Amino acid sequence: MKVKIPAILVFILVLASGQMLFADSVNQSAVKIDAVEYVMGDTFCVDEQANADWCNDENPHAVRLDAFSMDKHEVTNEDYQKCFAAGKCGPHPLHEDRPQEFDKPNQPAVFVTWEDASAYCKWKGGRLPSEAEWEWAAQGKELGGAYFGKPYNQGSPIDVGNLPPNSKGLYDMLGNVNEWTGDWYGPLDTSEVLENPKGPASGKDRVVRGGSWNSPSHYLRASDRIARSPELRYSDVGFRCVYSSPVKG
């Protein structure tokens, strides 16, 4: 007789080889993204903005990625609080002046430093996405509920998953909140096809992607890059996690 192990008891299975299998609890909340070679970056800045300073870091170049899985939704306040309660994440400051606009359980967790976002993903058995992973996950025929050219001004974050998903089944990749990536901000290497690029080895700022509830529509593009201090907390920056692909039996 086949026995189904409760998902809560099998969050992660570790094989003798050291490889990790996703448990049901992860698979239900994450989307598999297949391996790919694609063009990272965009010609928007050259074509539309005369290569303005704010967008001249998006030079198109080829990238190859291994398969991975990504959270369907941005990490919520409720999600993050569980990590804090487990003693694995730092405190989650609440918005002092507008708590009802930022602190609801299903709203994306903001005011989270890069280190705390990284700690959360590690606690979940994953990590923050690279820029290249994030951008490929955001691309597609359908971009979701918020995107460049579509009027969008929410005034504050909304509950995750309220807008349509993109072609890959991911919600709020554009809009709602910017998302931390694992990469330091720096110039992109466009000299050759890069395999699973991770950005510069060090830097001052980390890259956030996706635009947010207070972004002009031209920031709601998959290729837009923004530098933010990893030590600071922002009302328009949240995150989601990625995971190594499930091992096939």
GIURHU-V154739 format. One record per pair of residues at least 4 apart in sequence whose ideal C-beta (glycine too) atoms are under 8 Angstrom apart, sorted by the first residue. I is the first residue (numbers start at 0). J is the second residue. D is the distance in whole Angstrom. If there is no record, write none. Layout:
I/J/D, I/J/D
//
This chain:
4/8/6, 4/9/5, 5/9/7, 6/10/7, 6/22/6, 6/23/4, 6/24/4, 6/27/7, 7/24/7, 9/22/4, 9/23/7, 9/24/8, 10/22/5, 10/24/5, 10/25/7, 10/124/7, 11/19/6, 11/20/7, 11/21/7, 11/22/6, 11/25/7, 11/124/5, 12/19/7, 12/20/4, 12/22/6, 13/17/7, 13/18/8, 13/19/6, 13/20/8, 14/18/5, 14/19/7, 14/20/7, 14/246/7, 18/246/5, 19/124/7, 19/243/6, 19/246/7, 20/245/6, 20/246/5, 21/25/4, 21/26/5, 21/29/7, 21/68/7, 21/124/8, 21/242/6, 21/245/4, 22/26/7, 23/27/6, 24/28/7, 25/29/6, 25/68/8, 25/123/8, 25/124/7, 25/242/6, 26/68/8, 26/245/7, 28/70/6, 28/71/6, 28/72/7, 29/68/4, 29/69/6, 29/70/6, 29/71/6, 29/242/6, 30/68/6, 30/69/6, 30/70/8, 30/71/6, 30/167/6, 30/168/5, 30/169/6, 31/66/7, 31/68/5, 31/244/7, 31/245/7, 32/64/8, 32/66/6, 32/67/5, 32/68/7, 32/69/6, 32/132/7, 32/135/7, 32/136/6, 32/167/6, 33/66/5, 34/63/8, 34/64/6, 34/65/5, 34/66/4, 35/63/7, 35/64/5, 35/135/6, 36/61/6, 36/62/7, 36/63/5, 36/64/8, 36/192/7, 37/61/7, 37/62/6, 37/64/8, 37/135/6, 37/138/7, 38/59/5, 38/60/7, 38/61/6, 38/62/8, 39/59/7, 39/60/6, 39/61/8, 39/62/5, 39/130/8, 39/131/6, 39/134/5, 39/135/7, 39/187/7, 39/222/7, 40/57/5, 40/58/5, 40/59/4, 40/60/6, 40/187/7, 40/189/8, 40/222/5, 41/57/5, 41/59/6, 41/220/7, 41/221/8, 41/222/4, 42/46/5, 42/59/6, 43/47/5, 43/48/7, 43/54/7, 43/57/7, 43/220/7, 43/222/7, 44/48/5, 44/50/5, 44/51/6, 44/54/4, 44/55/5, 44/57/6, 45/49/8, 45/50/5, 48/53/8, 48/54/5, 50/54/8, 50/55/5, 51/55/6, 54/223/7, 56/186/7, 56/187/7, 56/224/5, 57/187/8, 57/222/5, 57/223/7, 57/224/6, 58/187/6, 58/189/5, 59/189/7, 60/187/6, 60/188/7, 60/189/4, 60/192/8, 60/193/7, 61/192/4, 61/193/7, 62/131/5, 62/135/8, 62/192/7, 62/193/5, 62/196/6, 63/192/6, 63/193/7, 63/194/5, 63/195/7, 64/131/6, 64/132/6, 64/135/6, 64/195/6, 65/195/6, 65/244/7, 66/244/4, 67/128/8, 67/132/6, 67/241/5, 67/242/7, 67/243/7, 67/244/6, 68/241/7, 68/242/5, 68/243/8, 68/244/6, 68/245/7, 69/128/7, 69/132/7, 69/136/5, 69/169/6, 69/239/6, 69/240/7, 69/241/5, 69/242/8, 70/74/7, 70/169/8, 70/239/4, 70/240/5, 70/241/7, 71/160/8, 71/164/7, 71/168/6, 71/169/6, 71/170/6, 72/159/4, 72/160/5, 72/170/5, 72/171/7, 72/239/7, 73/107/4, 73/108/8, 73/159/5, 73/170/8, 73/171/6, 73/175/6, 73/176/6, 73/178/7, 73/237/5, 73/238/7, 73/239/5, 74/78/5, 74/79/6, 74/107/7, 74/108/5, 74/116/8, 74/119/6, 74/237/6, 74/238/6, 74/239/6, 74/240/7, 75/79/7, 75/104/6, 75/105/5, 75/106/6, 75/107/6, 75/108/6, 75/159/6, 76/80/6, 76/91/7, 76/102/6, 76/103/7, 76/104/6, 76/105/8, 76/106/6, 76/107/8, 76/108/5, 77/81/7, 77/104/4, 77/105/7, 78/82/7, 78/108/7, 78/119/8, 79/83/6, 79/88/6, 79/91/5, 79/108/4, 79/111/7, 79/119/6, 80/84/6, 80/91/6, 81/85/6, 82/87/5, 82/88/4, 82/118/7, 82/119/5, 82/122/5, 82/123/8, 83/87/8, 83/88/5, 83/89/7, 83/90/7, 83/91/6, 85/122/7, 87/118/6, 87/119/7, 87/121/8, 87/122/4, 88/115/5, 88/118/5, 88/119/5, 88/122/7, 89/112/7, 89/114/7, 89/115/5, 89/118/7, 91/108/6, 91/110/7, 91/111/7, 91/115/8, 92/110/5, 92/232/6, 93/98/6, 93/101/7, 93/102/5, 93/110/8, 94/98/5, 94/100/7, 94/101/4, 94/102/6, 94/110/7, 94/234/7, 97/101/6, 97/155/7, 98/102/4, 99/103/7, 100/154/7, 100/155/4, 100/156/8, 101/106/6, 101/109/6, 101/110/8, 101/155/6, 101/156/6, 101/234/7, 102/106/7, 103/158/7, 105/158/4, 105/159/6, 106/156/5, 106/157/7, 106/158/6, 106/159/7, 107/156/5, 107/159/6, 107/171/7, 107/175/6, 107/176/5, 107/237/4, 108/237/5, 108/238/8, 109/156/7, 109/176/6, 109/232/8, 109/233/7, 109/234/5, 109/235/7, 109/236/6, 109/237/5, 110/232/4, 110/233/7, 110/234/7, 111/115/5, 111/116/5, 111/119/8, 111/179/8, 111/232/7, 111/236/7, 111/237/7, 111/238/7, 112/116/7, 112/229/6, 112/230/6, 112/231/7, 112/232/6, 113/117/6, 113/127/8, 113/179/5, 113/205/5, 113/227/8, 113/229/3, 113/230/8, 114/118/6, 114/229/7, 114/230/8, 115/119/6, 116/120/7, 116/127/6, 116/179/5, 116/237/8, 116/238/4, 117/121/6, 117/126/7, 117/127/6, 117/179/8, 117/181/7, 118/122/6, 119/123/7, 119/238/7, 119/240/7, 120/125/5, 120/126/5, 120/127/5, 120/238/7, 120/240/4, 120/241/8, 121/125/7, 121/126/7, 123/240/6, 123/242/8, 124/242/6, 125/240/4, 125/241/6, 125/242/4, 125/243/8, 126/181/6, 126/240/7, 126/241/6, 126/242/8, 127/179/6, 127/180/6, 127/181/4, 127/238/6, 127/240/7, 127/241/7, 128/132/4, 128/133/4, 128/136/7, 128/178/8, 128/180/6, 128/181/6, 128/239/7, 128/240/8, 128/241/4, 129/133/7, 129/180/6, 129/181/5, 129/182/6, 129/195/7, 129/196/7, 129/197/5, 129/198/7, 130/134/6, 130/180/5, 130/182/5, 130/196/8, 130/198/6, 130/206/5, 130/208/7, 130/224/7, 131/135/6, 131/193/7, 131/195/7, 131/196/5, 132/136/6, 132/241/6, 133/137/6, 133/178/7, 133/180/5, 133/208/5, 133/209/8, 134/138/7, 134/208/7, 134/221/5, 134/222/6, 136/167/6, 136/169/6, 136/172/7, 137/142/7, 137/165/7, 137/169/8, 137/172/4, 137/173/6, 137/208/7, 137/209/7, 137/221/4, 138/221/5, 139/165/5, 139/166/3, 139/167/6, 140/166/5, 141/163/7, 141/164/8, 141/165/5, 141/166/4, 142/146/4, 142/165/5, 142/166/8, 142/172/7, 142/173/6, 142/221/7, 143/162/6, 143/163/6, 143/164/6, 143/165/4, 143/169/7, 143/170/7, 143/171/7, 143/172/6, 143/173/6, 143/174/7, 144/161/8, 144/162/2, 144/163/5, 144/171/8, 144/174/7, 145/149/6, 145/151/5, 145/162/6, 145/171/8, 145/173/5, 145/174/3, 145/175/7, 145/210/7, 145/219/6, 146/151/8, 146/173/5, 146/174/8, 146/216/8, 146/219/5, 146/220/8, 147/173/8, 147/216/5, 147/217/6, 147/219/5, 147/220/5, 148/216/6, 149/216/7, 149/219/8, 150/216/7, 151/174/6, 151/214/8, 151/216/6, 151/219/6, 152/212/8, 152/213/8, 153/157/6, 153/174/8, 153/175/8, 153/212/4, 154/212/7, 154/213/8, 155/212/6, 156/175/6, 156/176/6, 156/211/8, 156/212/5, 156/235/8, 156/237/8, 157/161/5, 157/162/8, 157/175/6, 157/212/7, 159/170/6, 159/171/6, 159/175/7, 160/164/8, 160/170/5, 160/171/7, 162/170/7, 162/171/6, 162/174/7, 162/175/8, 164/168/5, 164/169/6, 164/170/5, 165/169/5, 165/170/8, 165/172/6, 165/173/8, 171/175/4, 171/176/8, 171/209/8, 172/209/6, 172/221/7, 173/209/5, 173/210/6, 173/219/5, 173/220/7, 173/221/7, 174/209/7, 174/210/6, 174/211/7, 174/212/7, 174/214/7, 174/219/6, 175/209/8, 175/211/7, 175/212/6, 175/237/8, 176/209/8, 176/211/5, 176/212/7, 176/235/6, 176/236/6, 176/237/4, 177/207/4, 177/208/7, 177/209/5, 177/210/6, 177/211/5, 177/214/8, 177/225/6, 177/227/8, 177/233/8, 177/235/6, 177/236/5, 177/237/7, 178/207/6, 178/208/6, 178/209/5, 178/236/7, 178/237/6, 178/238/5, 178/239/6, 179/205/6, 179/207/6, 179/227/8, 179/229/8, 179/236/6, 179/237/8, 179/238/4, 180/205/7, 180/206/5, 180/207/7, 180/208/6, 181/197/7, 181/198/8, 181/205/8, 182/197/6, 182/198/3, 182/199/8, 182/205/7, 182/206/5, 183/198/5, 183/199/5, 183/200/7, 183/201/6, 183/202/3, 183/203/8, 183/204/7, 183/205/6, 183/206/7, 184/198/8, 184/199/8, 184/202/6, 184/203/7, 184/204/4, 184/205/6, 184/206/5, 184/224/7, 184/226/4, 185/198/6, 185/199/4, 185/202/6, 188/193/6, 188/196/7, 198/202/8, 198/206/7, 203/226/8, 203/228/8, 204/226/4, 204/227/6, 204/228/6, 204/229/7, 205/226/7, 205/227/6, 205/228/8, 205/229/4, 206/224/6, 206/225/7, 206/226/6, 206/227/8, 207/225/5, 207/226/8, 207/227/5, 207/236/5, 208/221/8, 208/223/7, 208/224/7, 208/225/7, 209/219/8, 209/223/8, 210/214/4, 210/218/4, 210/219/4, 210/220/7, 210/223/7, 211/218/8, 211/235/4, 211/236/7, 212/235/6, 213/235/5, 214/218/4, 214/219/6, 214/235/7, 217/223/8, 218/223/5, 218/225/7, 219/223/8, 227/231/7, 227/233/6, 227/236/6, 232/236/8
//
